[in-house]
Amino acid sequence: MENKLKLCIALDNPSKEENLKLAKEIKEYSKDIWLKVGFRSFIRDGKEFIVELKKMGYNVFLDLKLYDIPNTMADAAEEIAKMEIDMFNIHASAGIKAMREVMNRIEKFEKRPLVLAVTALTSFDNEEFKKIYGQDIEIKAKKFAKEAYKAGLDGVVCSVWESLEIKNDTNENFLTLTPGIRPFGENAGDQKRIADIKTAKKHKSDFIVIGRPIYKSDNPKKIVEKILKEIQ
Ligand code: C5P
């Protein structure tokens, strides 16, 4: 995969119609844009919604952050691989055995989706994270990333602030997908470890995930065009 920063838009709108409206509005850029289908859209609109997005020419990232016992995760991964999904994610904290089992199970697919591991959610600050995981974010996120790399995954979900170090610790082609992007100084909302596009580029992110700054704006297409211009 070419090493150019790609925009991934989170389709977290309250209705399928609003998500499709946005996807249609920016369809001319479908080759350059990934769409992220998360809990809200997938639970509500299911596989059919993904088929509609694929028909418009988009790459689709299914953000369900799988976390369960290894066999159950692998079962779910197999079902995901049967759909026309380009990328999905699992939690690194499910353990290296679970990550390996997921990769083994989808090996048989001729065109398998990319698999990323979630390291630390970008909504955590260090204090909150430490209470749960017992270590500082930057240390633990890097540990998770190394395990995901060892398990044969394609990359990780992390904040911009860990991206470069994770690549240095693993491989420059090990993908980093970074949410918590506020391109033009927008409100952070519940995100804690945010960054702008320039910083994402500097830290060698492969994908930036942007949701609310796009779908909540009065003119999403204009914002998307501004972002695409900046990531070139
Ligand atoms: O609206 P906003 O730009 O904050 O959206 C970020 C999106 O990325 C949300 O859909 C959220 O679920 C997702 N995400 C995240 N942090 C992670 C993984 C996914 O914010 N570590």
Residues whose N, C-alpha, C, O or C-beta is under 5 A from the ligand:
A	BS01	C5P	A10 D12 G38 A120 L121 T122 V157 P179 G180 I181 Q191 V209 I210 G211 R212 P213
